[in-house]
């Protein structure tokens, strides 16, 4: 399982349209579209879980492509570095 980070999505993006786009490359195991709390519009990014070979195919095909008038960036999700941790 690979978690994909999708950035540059237009505000009009819906979970259904994004699922349809990525389903061309395999089964979308989970999808989290980040939305504005008040307006409900897409904030421009999403996180998607897919199987390894399907995720790599989606990255190869969709990274830098156009989706509903916006260029999207698709790549493996990188864990954020926390602010905590060991001090020296």
Secondary structure as GFF3:
##gff-version 3
##sequence-region A 1 88
A	DSSP	beta_strand	2	7	.	.	.	ID=ss1
A	DSSP	alpha_helix	15	23	.	.	.	ID=ss2
A	DSSP	beta_strand	30	35	.	.	.	ID=ss3
A	DSSP	beta_strand	42	50	.	.	.	ID=ss4
A	DSSP	alpha_helix	52	62	.	.	.	ID=ss5
A	DSSP	beta_strand	66	67	.	.	.	ID=ss6
A	DSSP	beta_strand	70	71	.	.	.	ID=ss7
A	DSSP	beta_strand	73	76	.	.	.	ID=ss8
###
